[in-house]
Amino acid sequence: MAKSTSAKSAAIVFGALACGWLAIELAFKPWLVKARSAMDKSDPDHDPDDADNKPSLEEGDDDGKRDDE
């Protein structure tokens, strides 16, 4: 009899977890869709820390001074 009770308890816990997961998926669906599409669009080989974002002084007339000086 104890084995039947433990199996029944495991089935109830599994069902509760499945219902909880489904409720979270439905509640947060708009945000999850946006997050998943952003992850699909991202390039895993691109590291933004390696990108050179510093503008060079040769591009334009930036001499380090403000225009009103």
Predicted model as a PDB file, atoms N, CA, C, CB and O in Angstrom, pLDDT in the B-factor column:
MODEL        1                                                                  
ATOM      1  N   MET A   1       0.813  -1.194   0.000  1.00 51.00           N  
ATOM      2  CA  MET A   1       0.000   0.000   0.000  1.00 51.00           C  
ATOM      3  C   MET A   1       0.863   1.268   0.000  1.00 51.00           C  
ATOM      4  CB  MET A   1      -0.928  -0.007   1.201  1.00 51.00           C  
ATOM      5  O   MET A   1       0.475   2.281  -0.581  1.00 51.00           O  
ATOM      6  N   ALA A   2       2.016   1.213   0.642  1.00 59.00           N  
ATOM      7  CA  ALA A   2       2.885   2.388   0.711  1.00 59.00           C  
ATOM      8  C   ALA A   2       3.424   2.748  -0.667  1.00 59.00           C  
ATOM      9  CB  ALA A   2       4.046   2.140   1.682  1.00 59.00           C  
ATOM     10  O   ALA A   2       3.630   3.926  -0.960  1.00 59.00           O  
ATOM     11  N   LYS A   3       3.652   1.757  -1.509  1.00 66.00           N  
ATOM     12  CA  LYS A   3       4.159   2.031  -2.837  1.00 66.00           C  
ATOM     13  C   LYS A   3       3.115   2.769  -3.676  1.00 66.00           C  
ATOM     14  CB  LYS A   3       4.575   0.730  -3.524  1.00 66.00           C  
ATOM     15  O   LYS A   3       3.464   3.668  -4.440  1.00 66.00           O  
ATOM     16  N   SER A   4       1.869   2.411  -3.545  1.00 79.00           N  
ATOM     17  CA  SER A   4       0.796   3.088  -4.271  1.00 79.00           C  
ATOM     18  C   SER A   4       0.667   4.541  -3.821  1.00 79.00           C  
ATOM     19  CB  SER A   4      -0.536   2.351  -4.068  1.00 79.00           C  
ATOM     20  O   SER A   4       0.431   5.432  -4.638  1.00 79.00           O  
ATOM     21  N   THR A   5       0.820   4.768  -2.551  1.00 92.00           N  
ATOM     22  CA  THR A   5       0.712   6.121  -2.016  1.00 92.00           C  
ATOM     23  C   THR A   5       1.863   6.993  -2.517  1.00 92.00           C  
ATOM     24  CB  THR A   5       0.695   6.091  -0.478  1.00 92.00           C  
ATOM     25  O   THR A   5       1.648   8.154  -2.864  1.00 92.00           O  
ATOM     26  N   SER A   6       3.078   6.450  -2.558  1.00 91.00           N  
ATOM     27  CA  SER A   6       4.220   7.238  -3.025  1.00 91.00           C  
ATOM     28  C   SER A   6       4.110   7.518  -4.527  1.00 91.00           C  
ATOM     29  CB  SER A   6       5.542   6.505  -2.715  1.00 91.00           C  
ATOM     30  O   SER A   6       4.486   8.599  -4.981  1.00 91.00           O  
ATOM     31  N   ALA A   7       3.607   6.570  -5.287  1.00 91.00           N  
ATOM     32  CA  ALA A   7       3.428   6.784  -6.721  1.00 91.00           C  
ATOM     33  C   ALA A   7       2.347   7.833  -6.965  1.00 91.00           C  
ATOM     34  CB  ALA A   7       3.065   5.462  -7.430  1.00 91.00           C  
ATOM     35  O   ALA A   7       2.471   8.680  -7.850  1.00 91.00           O  
ATOM     36  N   LYS A   8       1.304   7.760  -6.176  1.00 94.00           N  
ATOM     37  CA  LYS A   8       0.223   8.738  -6.311  1.00 94.00           C  
ATOM     38  C   LYS A   8       0.726  10.139  -5.945  1.00 94.00           C  
ATOM     39  CB  LYS A   8      -0.981   8.345  -5.416  1.00 94.00           C  
ATOM     40  O   LYS A   8       0.393  11.118  -6.613  1.00 94.00           O  
ATOM     41  N   SER A   9       1.518  10.224  -4.894  1.00 95.00           N  
ATOM     42  CA  SER A   9       2.080  11.515  -4.487  1.00 95.00           C  
ATOM     43  C   SER A   9       3.018  12.068  -5.558  1.00 95.00           C  
ATOM     44  CB  SER A   9       2.829  11.378  -3.152  1.00 95.00           C  
ATOM     45  O   SER A   9       2.999  13.267  -5.836  1.00 95.00           O  
ATOM     46  N   ALA A  10       3.830  11.214  -6.155  1.00 94.00           N  
ATOM     47  CA  ALA A  10       4.746  11.642  -7.211  1.00 94.00           C  
ATOM     48  C   ALA A  10       3.965  12.138  -8.428  1.00 94.00           C  
ATOM     49  CB  ALA A  10       5.688  10.487  -7.613  1.00 94.00           C  
ATOM     50  O   ALA A  10       4.350  13.124  -9.055  1.00 94.00           O  
ATOM     51  N   ALA A  11       2.875  11.458  -8.758  1.00 95.00           N  
ATOM     52  CA  ALA A  11       2.055  11.886  -9.889  1.00 95.00           C  
ATOM     53  C   ALA A  11       1.406  13.237  -9.613  1.00 95.00           C  
ATOM     54  CB  ALA A  11       0.980  10.840 -10.197  1.00 95.00           C  
ATOM     55  O   ALA A  11       1.308  14.073 -10.511  1.00 95.00           O  
ATOM     56  N   ILE A  12       0.970  13.453  -8.394  1.00 96.00           N  
ATOM     57  CA  ILE A  12       0.356  14.739  -8.021  1.00 96.00           C  
ATOM     58  C   ILE A  12       1.389  15.856  -8.082  1.00 96.00           C  
ATOM     59  CB  ILE A  12      -0.264  14.662  -6.602  1.00 96.00           C  
ATOM     60  O   ILE A  12       1.097  16.943  -8.580  1.00 96.00           O  
ATOM     61  N   VAL A  13       2.583  15.601  -7.584  1.00 97.00           N  
ATOM     62  CA  VAL A  13       3.648  16.612  -7.618  1.00 97.00           C  
ATOM     63  C   VAL A  13       4.024  16.919  -9.064  1.00 97.00           C  
ATOM     64  CB  VAL A  13       4.896  16.130  -6.826  1.00 97.00           C  
ATOM     65  O   VAL A  13       4.184  18.084  -9.428  1.00 97.00           O  
ATOM     66  N   PHE A  14       4.163  15.897  -9.878  1.00 97.00           N  
ATOM     67  CA  PHE A  14       4.496  16.104 -11.293  1.00 97.00           C  
ATOM     68  C   PHE A  14       3.405  16.916 -11.989  1.00 97.00           C  
ATOM     69  CB  PHE A  14       4.690  14.747 -12.010  1.00 97.00           C  
ATOM     70  O   PHE A  14       3.709  17.828 -12.758  1.00 97.00           O  
ATOM     71  N   GLY A  15       2.161  16.598 -11.730  1.00 97.00           N  
ATOM     72  CA  GLY A  15       1.041  17.342 -12.314  1.00 97.00           C  
ATOM     73  C   GLY A  15       1.020  18.788 -11.866  1.00 97.00           C  
ATOM     74  O   GLY A  15       0.746  19.685 -12.664  1.00 97.00           O  
ATOM     75  N   ALA A  16       1.308  19.022 -10.591  1.00 97.00           N  
ATOM     76  CA  ALA A  16       1.337  20.388 -10.069  1.00 97.00           C  
ATOM     77  C   ALA A  16       2.465  21.192 -10.709  1.00 97.00           C  
ATOM     78  CB  ALA A  16       1.498  20.375  -8.544  1.00 97.00           C  
ATOM     79  O   ALA A  16       2.287  22.364 -11.042  1.00 97.00           O  
ATOM     80  N   LEU A  17       3.617  20.563 -10.878  1.00 98.00           N  
ATOM     81  CA  LEU A  17       4.743  21.253 -11.529  1.00 98.00           C  
ATOM     82  C   LEU A  17       4.423  21.572 -12.982  1.00 98.00           C  
ATOM     83  CB  LEU A  17       6.019  20.398 -11.450  1.00 98.00           C  
ATOM     84  O   LEU A  17       4.758  22.650 -13.470  1.00 98.00           O  
ATOM     85  N   ALA A  18       3.779  20.642 -13.671  1.00 97.00           N  
ATOM     86  CA  ALA A  18       3.412  20.872 -15.068  1.00 97.00           C  
ATOM     87  C   ALA A  18       2.399  22.016 -15.169  1.00 97.00           C  
ATOM     88  CB  ALA A  18       2.835  19.582 -15.698  1.00 97.00           C  
ATOM     89  O   ALA A  18       2.514  22.867 -16.051  1.00 97.00           O  
ATOM     90  N   CYS A  19       1.418  22.039 -14.278  1.00 97.00           N  
ATOM     91  CA  CYS A  19       0.425  23.131 -14.291  1.00 97.00           C  
ATOM     92  C   CYS A  19       1.078  24.473 -13.957  1.00 97.00           C  
ATOM     93  CB  CYS A  19      -0.716  22.837 -13.288  1.00 97.00           C  
ATOM     94  O   CYS A  19       0.728  25.496 -14.545  1.00 97.00           O  
ATOM     95  N   GLY A  20       2.008  24.471 -13.030  1.00 97.00           N  
ATOM     96  CA  GLY A  20       2.714  25.700 -12.676  1.00 97.00           C  
ATOM     97  C   GLY A  20       3.550  26.215 -13.835  1.00 97.00           C  
ATOM     98  O   GLY A  20       3.560  27.415 -14.112  1.00 97.00           O  
ATOM     99  N   TRP A  21       4.249  25.316 -14.512  1.00 95.00           N  
ATOM    100  CA  TRP A  21       5.056  25.703 -15.673  1.00 95.00           C  
ATOM    101  C   TRP A  21       4.170  26.272 -16.773  1.00 95.00           C  
ATOM    102  CB  TRP A  21       5.855  24.498 -16.205  1.00 95.00           C  
ATOM    103  O   TRP A  21       4.510  27.284 -17.387  1.00 95.00           O  
ATOM    104  N   LEU A  22       3.036  25.624 -17.024  1.00 96.00           N  
ATOM    105  CA  LEU A  22       2.113  26.095 -18.054  1.00 96.00           C  
ATOM    106  C   LEU A  22       1.546  27.469 -17.698  1.00 96.00           C  
ATOM    107  CB  LEU A  22       0.974  25.088 -18.248  1.00 96.00           C  
ATOM    108  O   LEU A  22       1.397  28.326 -18.569  1.00 96.00           O  
ATOM    109  N   ALA A  23       1.230  27.675 -16.426  1.00 96.00           N  
ATOM    110  CA  ALA A  23       0.698  28.972 -15.996  1.00 96.00           C  
ATOM    111  C   ALA A  23       1.735  30.077 -16.190  1.00 96.00           C  
ATOM    112  CB  ALA A  23       0.258  28.911 -14.522  1.00 96.00           C  
ATOM    113  O   ALA A  23       1.395  31.178 -16.621  1.00 96.00           O  
ATOM    114  N   ILE A  24       2.983  29.791 -15.876  1.00 94.00           N  
ATOM    115  CA  ILE A  24       4.048  30.787 -16.052  1.00 94.00           C  
ATOM    116  C   ILE A  24       4.256  31.071 -17.538  1.00 94.00           C  
ATOM    117  CB  ILE A  24       5.375  30.298 -15.405  1.00 94.00           C  
ATOM    118  O   ILE A  24       4.404  32.228 -17.932  1.00 94.00           O  
ATOM    119  N   GLU A  25       4.268  30.034 -18.358  1.00 92.00           N  
ATOM    120  CA  GLU A  25       4.416  30.227 -19.810  1.00 92.00           C  
ATOM    121  C   GLU A  25       3.302  31.107 -20.364  1.00 92.00           C  
ATOM    122  CB  GLU A  25       4.420  28.872 -20.537  1.00 92.00           C  
ATOM    123  O   GLU A  25       3.564  31.999 -21.170  1.00 92.00           O  
ATOM    124  N   LEU A  26       2.067  30.868 -19.943  1.00 94.00           N  
ATOM    125  CA  LEU A  26       0.948  31.657 -20.454  1.00 94.00           C  
ATOM    126  C   LEU A  26       0.956  33.082 -19.912  1.00 94.00           C  
ATOM    127  CB  LEU A  26      -0.366  30.983 -20.105  1.00 94.00           C  
ATOM    128  O   LEU A  26       0.621  34.024 -20.631  1.00 94.00           O  
ATOM    129  N   ALA A  27       1.334  33.242 -18.660  1.00 94.00           N  
ATOM    130  CA  ALA A  27       1.317  34.569 -18.046  1.00 94.00           C  
ATOM    131  C   ALA A  27       2.396  35.479 -18.636  1.00 94.00           C  
ATOM    132  CB  ALA A  27       1.506  34.451 -16.534  1.00 94.00           C  
ATOM    133  O   ALA A  27       2.164  36.671 -18.840  1.00 94.00           O  
ATOM    134  N   PHE A  28       3.561  34.920 -18.905  1.00 93.00           N  
ATOM    135  CA  PHE A  28       4.692  35.728 -19.374  1.00 93.00           C  
ATOM    136  C   PHE A  28       4.970  35.532 -20.855  1.00 93.00           C  
ATOM    137  CB  PHE A  28       5.935  35.394 -18.578  1.00 93.00           C  
ATOM    138  O   PHE A  28       6.080  35.813 -21.308  1.00 93.00           O  
ATOM    139  N   LYS A  29       4.000  35.060 -21.619  1.00 92.00           N  
ATOM    140  CA  LYS A  29       4.206  34.742 -23.027  1.00 92.00           C  
ATOM    141  C   LYS A  29       4.745  35.922 -23.851  1.00 92.00           C  
ATOM    142  CB  LYS A  29       2.910  34.267 -23.623  1.00 92.00           C  
ATOM    143  O   LYS A  29       5.683  35.720 -24.622  1.00 92.00           O  
ATOM    144  N   PRO A  30       4.201  37.142 -23.727  1.00 91.00           N  
ATOM    145  CA  PRO A  30       4.749  38.242 -24.553  1.00 91.00           C  
ATOM    146  C   PRO A  30       6.226  38.500 -24.291  1.00 91.00           C  
ATOM    147  CB  PRO A  30       3.970  39.523 -24.299  1.00 91.00           C  
ATOM    148  O   PRO A  30       6.990  38.736 -25.227  1.00 91.00           O  
ATOM    149  N   TRP A  31       6.629  38.457 -23.042  1.00 91.00           N  
ATOM    150  CA  TRP A  31       8.034  38.717 -22.717  1.00 91.00           C  
ATOM    151  C   TRP A  31       8.914  37.545 -23.118  1.00 91.00           C  
ATOM    152  CB  TRP A  31       8.195  39.003 -21.223  1.00 91.00           C  
ATOM    153  O   TRP A  31      10.048  37.738 -23.556  1.00 91.00           O  
ATOM    154  N   LEU A  32       8.397  36.335 -22.969  1.00 87.00           N  
ATOM    155  CA  LEU A  32       9.183  35.168 -23.362  1.00 87.00           C  
ATOM    156  C   LEU A  32       9.391  35.119 -24.866  1.00 87.00           C  
ATOM    157  CB  LEU A  32       8.505  33.891 -22.892  1.00 87.00           C  
ATOM    158  O   LEU A  32      10.461  34.721 -25.327  1.00 87.00           O  
ATOM    159  N   VAL A  33       8.391  35.514 -25.636  1.00 89.00           N  
ATOM    160  CA  VAL A  33       8.527  35.527 -27.093  1.00 89.00           C  
ATOM    161  C   VAL A  33       9.586  36.548 -27.506  1.00 89.00           C  
ATOM    162  CB  VAL A  33       7.169  35.849 -27.770  1.00 89.00           C  
ATOM    163  O   VAL A  33      10.421  36.268 -28.366  1.00 89.00           O  
ATOM    164  N   LYS A  34       9.550  37.732 -26.892  1.00 91.00           N  
ATOM    165  CA  LYS A  34      10.555  38.759 -27.209  1.00 91.00           C  
ATOM    166  C   LYS A  34      11.957  38.292 -26.828  1.00 91.00           C  
ATOM    167  CB  LYS A  34      10.226  40.078 -26.482  1.00 91.00           C  
ATOM    168  O   LYS A  34      12.909  38.490 -27.583  1.00 91.00           O  
ATOM    169  N   ALA A  35      12.082  37.674 -25.659  1.00 88.00           N  
ATOM    170  CA  ALA A  35      13.397  37.220 -25.206  1.00 88.00           C  
ATOM    171  C   ALA A  35      13.925  36.108 -26.106  1.00 88.00           C  
ATOM    172  CB  ALA A  35      13.328  36.734 -23.751  1.00 88.00           C  
ATOM    173  O   ALA A  35      15.106  36.092 -26.451  1.00 88.00           O  
ATOM    174  N   ARG A  36      13.054  35.186 -26.483  1.00 87.00           N  
ATOM    175  CA  ARG A  36      13.495  34.087 -27.339  1.00 87.00           C  
ATOM    176  C   ARG A  36      13.872  34.576 -28.726  1.00 87.00           C  
ATOM    177  CB  ARG A  36      12.409  33.030 -27.443  1.00 87.00           C  
ATOM    178  O   ARG A  36      14.834  34.080 -29.312  1.00 87.00           O  
ATOM    179  N   SER A  37      13.133  35.540 -29.263  1.00 88.00           N  
ATOM    180  CA  SER A  37      13.483  36.055 -30.587  1.00 88.00           C  
ATOM    181  C   SER A  37      14.782  36.855 -30.530  1.00 88.00           C  
ATOM    182  CB  SER A  37      12.345  36.928 -31.145  1.00 88.00           C  
ATOM    183  O   SER A  37      15.569  36.820 -31.475  1.00 88.00           O  
ATOM    184  N   ALA A  38      15.012  37.566 -29.446  1.00 86.00           N  
ATOM    185  CA  ALA A  38      16.276  38.301 -29.299  1.00 86.00           C  
ATOM    186  C   ALA A  38      17.449  37.334 -29.204  1.00 86.00           C  
ATOM    187  CB  ALA A  38      16.236  39.209 -28.052  1.00 86.00           C  
ATOM    188  O   ALA A  38      18.515  37.595 -29.763  1.00 86.00           O  
ATOM    189  N   MET A  39      17.263  36.224 -28.502  1.00 83.00           N  
ATOM    190  CA  MET A  39      18.337  35.232 -28.417  1.00 83.00           C  
ATOM    191  C   MET A  39      18.584  34.575 -29.762  1.00 83.00           C  
ATOM    192  CB  MET A  39      18.003  34.169 -27.372  1.00 83.00           C  
ATOM    193  O   MET A  39      19.725  34.249 -30.091  1.00 83.00           O  
ATOM    194  N   ASP A  40      17.529  34.375 -30.547  1.00 83.00           N  
ATOM    195  CA  ASP A  40      17.693  33.780 -31.867  1.00 83.00           C  
ATOM    196  C   ASP A  40      18.439  34.718 -32.813  1.00 83.00           C  
ATOM    197  CB  ASP A  40      16.332  33.419 -32.454  1.00 83.00           C  
ATOM    198  O   ASP A  40      19.193  34.264 -33.674  1.00 83.00           O  
ATOM    199  N   LYS A  41      18.230  36.029 -32.655  1.00 83.00           N  
ATOM    200  CA  LYS A  41      18.880  37.007 -33.525  1.00 83.00           C  
ATOM    201  C   LYS A  41      20.324  37.278 -33.128  1.00 83.00           C  
ATOM    202  CB  LYS A  41      18.105  38.299 -33.512  1.00 83.00           C  
ATOM    203  O   LYS A  41      21.104  37.768 -33.944  1.00 83.00           O  
ATOM    204  N   SER A  42      20.690  36.970 -31.900  1.00 81.00           N  
ATOM    205  CA  SER A  42      22.022  37.316 -31.415  1.00 81.00           C  
ATOM    206  C   SER A  42      23.079  36.431 -32.072  1.00 81.00           C  
ATOM    207  CB  SER A  42      22.089  37.182 -29.885  1.00 81.00           C  
ATOM    208  O   SER A  42      22.811  35.294 -32.459  1.00 81.00           O  
ATOM    209  N   ASP A  43      24.264  36.972 -32.184  1.00 77.00           N  
ATOM    210  CA  ASP A  43      25.388  36.260 -32.772  1.00 77.00           C  
ATOM    211  C   ASP A  43      26.283  35.760 -31.639  1.00 77.00           C  
ATOM    212  CB  ASP A  43      26.183  37.175 -33.763  1.00 77.00           C  
ATOM    213  O   ASP A  43      26.923  36.576 -30.976  1.00 77.00           O  
ATOM    214  N   PRO A  44      26.350  34.463 -31.394  1.00 77.00           N  
ATOM    215  CA  PRO A  44      27.145  33.967 -30.272  1.00 77.00           C  
ATOM    216  C   PRO A  44      28.645  34.143 -30.480  1.00 77.00           C  
ATOM    217  CB  PRO A  44      26.840  32.513 -30.037  1.00 77.00           C  
ATOM    218  O   PRO A  44      29.409  34.096 -29.516  1.00 77.00           O  
ATOM    219  N   ASP A  45      29.081  34.347 -31.729  1.00 80.00           N  
ATOM    220  CA  ASP A  45      30.506  34.527 -31.989  1.00 80.00           C  
ATOM    221  C   ASP A  45      30.963  35.971 -31.792  1.00 80.00           C  
ATOM    222  CB  ASP A  45      30.830  34.082 -33.393  1.00 80.00           C  
ATOM    223  O   ASP A  45      32.162  36.240 -31.725  1.00 80.00           O  
ATOM    224  N   HIS A  46      30.008  36.900 -31.700  1.00 75.00           N  
ATOM    225  CA  HIS A  46      30.348  38.317 -31.543  1.00 75.00           C  
ATOM    226  C   HIS A  46      30.454  38.665 -30.069  1.00 75.00           C  
ATOM    227  CB  HIS A  46      29.299  39.215 -32.232  1.00 75.00           C  
ATOM    228  O   HIS A  46      29.509  38.458 -29.307  1.00 75.00           O  
ATOM    229  N   ASP A  47      31.588  39.187 -29.671  1.00 72.00           N  
ATOM    230  CA  ASP A  47      31.800  39.617 -28.296  1.00 72.00           C  
ATOM    231  C   ASP A  47      31.837  41.137 -28.276  1.00 72.00           C  
ATOM    232  CB  ASP A  47      33.114  39.013 -27.705  1.00 72.00           C  
ATOM    233  O   ASP A  47      32.768  41.730 -28.820  1.00 72.00           O  
ATOM    234  N   PRO A  48      30.840  41.790 -27.658  1.00 71.00           N  
ATOM    235  CA  PRO A  48      30.817  43.251 -27.669  1.00 71.00           C  
ATOM    236  C   PRO A  48      31.984  43.871 -26.912  1.00 71.00           C  
ATOM    237  CB  PRO A  48      29.525  43.742 -27.082  1.00 71.00           C  
ATOM    238  O   PRO A  48      32.317  45.034 -27.142  1.00 71.00           O  
ATOM    239  N   ASP A  49      32.607  43.120 -26.019  1.00 78.00           N  
ATOM    240  CA  ASP A  49      33.762  43.663 -25.303  1.00 78.00           C  
ATOM    241  C   ASP A  49      34.980  43.778 -26.204  1.00 78.00           C  
ATOM    242  CB  ASP A  49      34.092  42.795 -24.101  1.00 78.00           C  
ATOM    243  O   ASP A  49      35.880  44.573 -25.934  1.00 78.00           O  
ATOM    244  N   ASP A  50      35.014  42.991 -27.269  1.00 77.00           N  
ATOM    245  CA  ASP A  50      36.150  43.045 -28.193  1.00 77.00           C  
ATOM    246  C   ASP A  50      35.989  44.134 -29.240  1.00 77.00           C  
ATOM    247  CB  ASP A  50      36.329  41.707 -28.877  1.00 77.00           C  
ATOM    248  O   ASP A  50      36.955  44.485 -29.917  1.00 77.00           O  
ATOM    249  N   ALA A  51      34.792  44.672 -29.386  1.00 68.00           N  
ATOM    250  CA  ALA A  51      34.533  45.683 -30.417  1.00 68.00           C  
ATOM    251  C   ALA A  51      35.238  46.983 -30.051  1.00 68.00           C  
ATOM    252  CB  ALA A  51      33.008  45.923 -30.588  1.00 68.00           C  
ATOM    253  O   ALA A  51      35.274  47.378 -28.886  1.00 68.00           O  
ATOM    254  N   ASP A  52      35.792  47.634 -31.053  1.00 66.00           N  
ATOM    255  CA  ASP A  52      36.469  48.913 -30.846  1.00 66.00           C  
ATOM    256  C   ASP A  52      35.443  50.021 -31.055  1.00 66.00           C  
ATOM    257  CB  ASP A  52      37.697  49.082 -31.818  1.00 66.00           C  
ATOM    258  O   ASP A  52      35.161  50.401 -32.191  1.00 66.00           O  
ATOM    259  N   ASN A  53      34.893  50.531 -29.980  1.00 61.00           N  
ATOM    260  CA  ASN A  53      33.851  51.549 -30.059  1.00 61.00           C  
ATOM    261  C   ASN A  53      34.395  52.970 -29.930  1.00 61.00           C  
ATOM    262  CB  ASN A  53      32.823  51.306 -28.989  1.00 61.00           C  
ATOM    263  O   ASN A  53      33.633  53.935 -29.982  1.00 61.00           O  
ATOM    264  N   LYS A  54      35.701  53.097 -29.761  1.00 56.00           N  
ATOM    265  CA  LYS A  54      36.287  54.427 -29.601  1.00 56.00           C  
ATOM    266  C   LYS A  54      36.394  55.103 -30.970  1.00 56.00           C  
ATOM    267  CB  LYS A  54      37.687  54.338 -28.917  1.00 56.00           C  
ATOM    268  O   LYS A  54      36.996  54.546 -31.889  1.00 56.00           O  
ATOM    269  N   PRO A  55      35.819  56.290 -31.111  1.00 54.00           N  
ATOM    270  CA  PRO A  55      35.949  56.979 -32.404  1.00 54.00           C  
ATOM    271  C   PRO A  55      37.378  57.487 -32.588  1.00 54.00           C  
ATOM    272  CB  PRO A  55      34.942  58.158 -32.503  1.00 54.00           C  
ATOM    273  O   PRO A  55      37.991  58.012 -31.659  1.00 54.00           O  
ATOM    274  N   SER A  56      37.879  57.324 -33.773  1.00 54.00           N  
ATOM    275  CA  SER A  56      39.233  57.802 -34.031  1.00 54.00           C  
ATOM    276  C   SER A  56      39.194  59.299 -34.345  1.00 54.00           C  
ATOM    277  CB  SER A  56      39.885  57.009 -35.200  1.00 54.00           C  
ATOM    278  O   SER A  56      38.173  59.818 -34.796  1.00 54.00           O  
ATOM    279  N   LEU A  57      40.296  59.975 -34.108  1.00 53.00           N  
ATOM    280  CA  LEU A  57      40.360  61.415 -34.354  1.00 53.00           C  
ATOM    281  C   LEU A  57      40.448  61.723 -35.843  1.00 53.00           C  
ATOM    282  CB  LEU A  57      41.553  62.023 -33.628  1.00 53.00           C  
ATOM    283  O   LEU A  57      40.202  62.858 -36.250  1.00 53.00           O  
ATOM    284  N   GLU A  58      40.788  60.748 -36.650  1.00 54.00           N  
ATOM    285  CA  GLU A  58      40.889  60.974 -38.084  1.00 54.00           C  
ATOM    286  C   GLU A  58      39.519  61.090 -38.740  1.00 54.00           C  
ATOM    287  CB  GLU A  58      41.678  59.857 -38.731  1.00 54.00           C  
ATOM    288  O   GLU A  58      39.403  61.652 -39.829  1.00 54.00           O  
ATOM    289  N   GLU A  59      38.494  60.572 -38.102  1.00 53.00           N  
ATOM    290  CA  GLU A  59      37.148  60.649 -38.654  1.00 53.00           C  
ATOM    291  C   GLU A  59      36.520  61.977 -38.238  1.00 53.00           C  
ATOM    292  CB  GLU A  59      36.277  59.447 -38.180  1.00 53.00           C  
ATOM    293  O   GLU A  59      36.054  62.102 -37.105  1.00 53.00           O  
ATOM    294  N   GLY A  60      36.498  62.937 -39.097  1.00 54.00           N  
ATOM    295  CA  GLY A  60      35.874  64.223 -38.779  1.00 54.00           C  
ATOM    296  C   GLY A  60      36.876  65.223 -38.257  1.00 54.00           C  
ATOM    297  O   GLY A  60      38.085  65.004 -38.326  1.00 54.00           O  
ATOM    298  N   ASP A  61      36.369  66.317 -37.736  1.00 54.00           N  
ATOM    299  CA  ASP A  61      37.236  67.402 -37.282  1.00 54.00           C  
ATOM    300  C   ASP A  61      37.248  67.506 -35.759  1.00 54.00           C  
ATOM    301  CB  ASP A  61      36.787  68.729 -37.892  1.00 54.00           C  
ATOM    302  O   ASP A  61      37.341  68.609 -35.221  1.00 54.00           O  
ATOM    303  N   ASP A  62      37.157  66.402 -35.069  1.00 56.00           N  
ATOM    304  CA  ASP A  62      37.124  66.437 -33.603  1.00 56.00           C  
ATOM    305  C   ASP A  62      38.545  66.670 -33.083  1.00 56.00           C  
ATOM    306  CB  ASP A  62      36.526  65.107 -33.019  1.00 56.00           C  
ATOM    307  O   ASP A  62      39.414  65.807 -33.209  1.00 56.00           O  
ATOM    308  N   ASP A  63      38.761  67.831 -32.505  1.00 58.00           N  
ATOM    309  CA  ASP A  63      40.067  68.114 -31.928  1.00 58.00           C  
ATOM    310  C   ASP A  63      40.042  68.086 -30.412  1.00 58.00           C  
ATOM    311  CB  ASP A  63      40.564  69.452 -32.403  1.00 58.00           C  
ATOM    312  O   ASP A  63      40.974  68.563 -29.764  1.00 58.00           O  
ATOM    313  N   GLY A  64      38.981  67.530 -29.843  1.00 58.00           N  
ATOM    314  CA  GLY A  64      38.882  67.407 -28.410  1.00 58.00           C  
ATOM    315  C   GLY A  64      38.303  68.639 -27.738  1.00 58.00           C  
ATOM    316  O   GLY A  64      38.194  68.682 -26.512  1.00 58.00           O  
ATOM    317  N   LYS A  65      37.934  69.632 -28.516  1.00 60.00           N  
ATOM    318  CA  LYS A  65      37.386  70.864 -27.951  1.00 60.00           C  
ATOM    319  C   LYS A  65      35.916  70.981 -28.333  1.00 60.00           C  
ATOM    320  CB  LYS A  65      38.184  72.108 -28.441  1.00 60.00           C  
ATOM    321  O   LYS A  65      35.456  70.419 -29.328  1.00 60.00           O  
ATOM    322  N   ARG A  66      35.205  71.725 -27.511  1.00 60.00           N  
ATOM    323  CA  ARG A  66      33.804  71.970 -27.808  1.00 60.00           C  
ATOM    324  C   ARG A  66      33.679  72.999 -28.920  1.00 60.00           C  
ATOM    325  CB  ARG A  66      33.057  72.439 -26.554  1.00 60.00           C  
ATOM    326  O   ARG A  66      34.594  73.792 -29.142  1.00 60.00           O  
ATOM    327  N   ASP A  67      32.537  72.989 -29.624  1.00 58.00           N  
ATOM    328  CA  ASP A  67      32.354  73.905 -30.748  1.00 58.00           C  
ATOM    329  C   ASP A  67      32.242  75.360 -30.299  1.00 58.00           C  
ATOM    330  CB  ASP A  67      31.118  73.517 -31.532  1.00 58.00           C  
ATOM    331  O   ASP A  67      32.597  76.261 -31.059  1.00 58.00           O  
ATOM    332  N   ASP A  68      31.757  75.610 -29.080  1.00 59.00           N  
ATOM    333  CA  ASP A  68      31.550  76.999 -28.643  1.00 59.00           C  
ATOM    334  C   ASP A  68      32.797  77.607 -28.013  1.00 59.00           C  
ATOM    335  CB  ASP A  68      30.403  77.066 -27.654  1.00 59.00           C  
ATOM    336  O   ASP A  68      32.750  78.730 -27.511  1.00 59.00           O  
ATOM    337  N   GLU A  69      33.896  76.889 -28.032  1.00 53.00           N  
ATOM    338  CA  GLU A  69      35.129  77.452 -27.431  1.00 53.00           C  
ATOM    339  C   GLU A  69      35.926  78.187 -28.465  1.00 53.00           C  
ATOM    340  CB  GLU A  69      35.995  76.354 -26.798  1.00 53.00           C  
ATOM    341  O   GLU A  69      36.989  78.727 -28.156  1.00 53.00           O  
TER     342      GLU A  69                                                      
ENDMDL                                                                          
END                                                                             
